Amino acid sequence: MYQQQNTSSAATAAGLRRKAIFVALSLALAGPALAQTATPAGDKAKPAPAATKEKVQVMKEVKVVGQAASLDSALDVQQMADNVVSVVHADAIGQLPDSNAAEALQRVPGVSVERDQGEGRYVRIRGLGPDLNSVTINGSLVPSPESGRRAVALDVLPAGLIRSLEVSKTLTPDQDANSIGGTVDVKTLSAFDHPGQFASVEAGASHDTLVSKTSPNMGAAWSNRFLGDKLGVAAALSASQRKFGSTNTETGGAWDGDKLEEFQRRDYQITRERVGGGVNFDFRPEKGQQYYLRTLLSRYKDEEVRQRHNIEFDDAQAEGQLGDAESSRELKARKETQDIQSIVLGGERTLGLWDLALVGGFSRASEKSPRHIAAAKFESGETYTAGFSNSQRPELLSSSAINNAADYELDSIELEEQNTRDTERNLRFDLSRKFKAMGGDNQVKFGAKSSRRTKTNELTVWDVDGGDLGNPSLSGLSSNVDYAWGDYGPGISDTGVKGLLNGVNLADYLDDEQSRVNDFTMREKTDAAYLQNTYSIGLWRILGGVRYQATRFQAEGTGVRDGDFVATQARSGHRDWLPALHVRRDLDNDTTVRAAWSNSVVRPTFEQLAPGFVIDGDEAEFGNPDLKPMKSGNFDLGIERRLGYAGVVSAYAFHKQIRNFVYNTDLAGTGDWASFDAAHTYANGDQAQVTGLELAFSQPLRFLPAPWNGLLVGTNATFSQSSARIAGQSGGSAAARDIPLPSQSKRALNFTLGYDQGPWNLRLAANHKSKYLLEVVDIGDADKDQYVDAQTHYDFSARYSVTKQVQVVFEALNLSDEKYYVYAGNASRNAQYESYGRTYKLGLKTVF
């Protein structure tokens, strides 16, 4: 079951692929006939629009100051691209209260973010979850520091190190095909971004209202050119600390109809530190030659102390009723460090009629959690009379006796230590040549890329029995908890718990099963080659080609079967032909119509592919290394029109047809698991699909009389619909149904009102996303599905230029104190409710 070697596809499928590839290349090469037929005779030899030529020149010379200038520069890049992209420049990032790359992207059409403890962390593109997108730094893939994911938590990257963010929503053959939603490319600063020496320093502090704590932040950047402007050196450093917290109450979906079985009250105290730096070198000895070295190091430390009060009713309780209940309290205290390193070395050179690019990349992401308290549990032997009020945000109804620390005794202490490392190395070359044929300009381009990725995880677990420590009472180990929704009672001191372990020989308490079954090594070897041609004539531009990609996969781990350990190994491989066709038609100097057909392939997450398993009697839980990759055919059609300086209106329709969609399921009662009561794993579905519409509008209101001519309005909206078919076992019977794709909101909306006049630069931003499916709990019972409720965040920033070089900055985040609410099937039934409070920042920035 755990060893398999995939063979080549069936002949019929291969034939269809060859036909698709032939169509793509034929359309690209036959584009001249199509273009000449559709272009008026008088325009056959018409060059690119004059306005377009001017925009290329402007991009090189414009000094970006203010919101409108930054937006206009980004729109230039978008308009000239062969594929559908959205761009955010560093100046625009700095004008909004966005502390990391993820939050900076939430303003982009078609992009929304998933938040962790109120901070933007993961990016979703066009309704597709973070694991279906990819992230690159300076064009080189960024691996994930988390053990089970491919998604990169972009809050690891401080906004101060970023020159621009580019989101590719359609892929050309020369791009990696490992994203279905899109690819985010993080570009770091270069000395050639500025006409001469440049330096900036900024410093400030933030205040979080929930915990009433103030934290510092700073950043600095410098660049200059040497050797007669041939050598550019740029460096940046960013550091910040944030002390904050959250108040939480959750049930995990433990409902029996409208009656509650149990719930938890939680309090989080969090300290997060981000430190990042980069040094970039650019050498341009002469025209047609450039060489560069791009480096980025980022470290993210997350220290969390979580108090948890568990209330379990003997019988499920209706709201407002009282009954017998048991109570326990738990502590989790851990420090976690995530590091990302990226080094890209490359060069471009003209060799006669050919242009050669050769690039090598190395990236490493790691997550280290030193030995920490995963769960210190104190149980009370008393039975309490208790209930709850408010089904959306359950609050405890009970006497003060439930908070008597002397009633709680130590049951167990679970310790964990984890180290994850994800390393990717790649080498690629691109060779291109421009030539004239069939009345137009052509550029043929081909190249190859080789990538090697290795992911390892090591988890060690110790489980110390409280009886061996004398079952001490919570009385001498308690701490205070400032809980917003009622009297929490005693918390648990992390230093007190650690003191109990002094002198304990932890080797005697090693949980061998958990420590071995979660360890793994996975390797992916991917080799790719592509061929494409771009044809331009008049107002037409057609790009067509194909990418061939071959991937070999190997996984090693450990399983446990009824207490016995079993070494596991899995091997598989797949080969994919991925044709693409992009057509761009400029209706005039300001209006462009685009159509695109592309194909992409994304491998399942490492958690889904995990080779470990646990089989205990008639219950099993395991990953599935034999999962097929998800493949998507992507179709895009859109129009965009520039509305003068920094203005644009656009509309794009998109459709994605996804094969082999992966979902969690229960195989009990089928095949090898016919005699099992539970067999939880992952499976491939037949198909899933996403269809949507993306709208955007922005416009400086310069036509208004002063001082209102400094206003800038921007808005965008993404409407999407998705469906996927899942099947499995539920209650001993086969079940199947359609679901929306997890993490996919039907509506994502942004609105920005800005003002840029004189010394003032103001912006008020609203970000909204509708509810989305978080988790399928039971395939046969949609009423247990967990959804994240709709959220709307309001942020404000104000910048005042004291002089041309000095700027005072004020920012306010989460003005509406938006909550994170997850419900189980029905919006009135809590699964999780969490509040974070507001954050205010004050800073000073100086540019030299």
SULWO-V809648 format. One record per backbone hydrogen bond with DSSP energy under -1.0 kcal/mol. CO is the residue of the C=O (numbers start at 0). NH is the residue of the N-H. If there is no record, write none. Layout:
co/nh
CO/NH
CO/NH
This chain:
co/nh
9/13
10/14
11/15
12/16
13/17
14/18
15/19
16/20
17/21
18/22
19/23
20/24
21/25
22/26
23/27
24/28
25/29
29/33
30/34
31/35
32/36
33/37
34/38
39/42
40/43
42/45
48/52
49/53
50/54
51/55
52/56
53/57
54/58
56/60
57/61
65/69
66/70
67/71
68/72
69/73
70/74
71/75
72/76
73/77
74/78
75/79
83/168
85/166
87/164
88/92
89/93
92/95
95/97
98/158
99/103
100/104
104/107
107/110
109/125
111/123
113/120
113/121
115/118
118/115
120/153
121/113
123/111
124/127
127/124
128/131
129/132
131/179
131/180
133/183
134/141
135/185
136/139
139/136
147/606
152/155
153/100
153/156
156/100
157/160
158/161
162/89
163/186
164/87
165/184
166/85
167/182
171/174
176/600
181/133
182/167
183/135
184/165
185/137
186/162
186/163
189/192
190/193
197/222
198/847
199/220
200/845
201/218
202/843
203/216
204/841
205/214
206/839
207/211
207/212
212/207
214/205
215/240
216/203
217/238
218/201
219/236
220/199
221/234
222/197
223/232
225/229
225/230
229/283
230/225
231/281
232/223
233/279
234/221
235/277
236/219
237/275
238/217
239/273
241/271
243/269
245/267
246/834
247/265
248/832
249/263
252/254
253/260
255/258
258/255
259/316
260/312
262/310
263/249
264/308
265/247
266/306
267/245
268/304
269/243
270/302
271/241
272/300
273/239
274/298
275/237
276/296
277/235
279/233
280/292
281/231
282/290
285/288
287/349
289/347
290/282
291/345
292/280
293/343
295/341
296/276
297/339
298/274
299/337
300/272
301/335
302/270
303/333
304/268
305/331
306/266
307/329
308/264
309/327
310/262
311/325
316/259
317/320
322/385
323/313
324/383
325/311
326/379
327/309
328/377
329/307
330/375
331/305
332/372
333/303
335/301
336/367
337/299
338/365
339/297
340/363
341/295
342/361
343/293
344/359
345/291
346/357
347/289
348/355
350/353
353/350
354/431
355/348
356/429
357/346
358/427
359/344
360/425
361/342
362/423
363/340
364/421
365/338
366/419
367/336
368/417
371/415
372/332
374/413
375/330
376/410
376/411
377/328
378/408
383/324
385/322
386/396
387/319
388/394
390/829
394/388
396/386
398/401
399/402
400/403
403/406
404/407
407/473
408/378
410/465
411/376
412/463
413/373
413/374
414/461
415/371
416/459
417/368
418/457
419/366
420/455
421/364
422/453
423/362
424/451
425/360
426/449
427/358
428/447
429/356
430/445
431/354
432/443
434/441
436/439
439/436
440/535
441/434
442/533
443/432
444/531
445/430
446/529
447/428
448/527
449/426
450/525
451/424
452/523
453/422
454/521
455/420
456/519
457/418
459/416
460/510
461/414
463/412
465/468
465/470
466/469
471/409
473/476
476/492
478/490
480/482
490/478
492/496
493/497
494/498
495/499
498/501
500/503
503/505
504/507
505/508
508/462
509/511
510/514
511/515
512/516
515/518
519/456
520/555
521/454
522/553
523/452
524/551
525/450
526/549
527/448
528/547
529/446
530/545
531/444
532/543
533/442
534/541
535/440
536/539
538/585
539/536
540/583
541/534
542/581
543/532
544/579
545/530
546/577
547/528
548/575
549/526
550/573
551/524
552/571
553/522
554/569
555/520
556/567
558/565
559/614
560/563
563/560
565/558
567/556
569/554
571/552
573/550
575/548
577/546
579/544
580/596
581/542
582/594
583/540
584/592
589/641
590/586
590/587
591/639
592/584
593/637
594/582
595/635
596/580
597/633
599/631
601/629
604/608
607/623
611/622
612/559
613/620
614/561
615/618
617/676
617/677
618/615
619/679
620/613
623/626
629/601
630/658
631/599
632/656
633/597
634/654
635/595
636/652
637/593
638/650
639/591
640/648
643/646
646/642
647/697
648/640
649/695
650/638
651/693
652/636
653/691
654/634
655/689
656/632
657/687
658/630
660/684
662/682
664/680
665/728
666/669
669/672
670/673
672/668
672/675
677/619
678/666
679/621
680/664
682/662
685/659
686/724
687/657
688/722
689/655
690/720
691/653
692/718
693/651
694/716
695/649
696/714
697/647
698/712
699/701
700/703
704/707
706/709
707/710
709/755
710/700
711/753
712/698
713/751
714/696
715/749
716/694
717/747
718/692
720/690
722/688
723/738
725/736
727/734
729/732
732/729
734/727
736/725
738/723
740/743
745/719
746/769
747/717
748/767
749/715
750/765
751/713
752/763
753/711
754/761
756/759
758/800
759/756
760/798
761/754
762/796
763/752
764/794
765/750
766/792
767/748
768/790
771/787
772/742
774/785
777/780
780/783
781/784
784/824
785/773
785/774
786/822
787/771
790/768
792/766
793/814
794/764
795/811
796/762
797/809
798/760
799/807
804/846
805/801
805/802
806/844
807/799
808/842
809/797
810/840
811/795
812/838
813/816
819/833
820/788
821/830
821/831
822/786
823/825
825/828
828/823
830/251
831/821
832/248
833/819
834/246
837/208
838/812
839/206
840/810
841/204
842/808
843/202
844/806
845/200
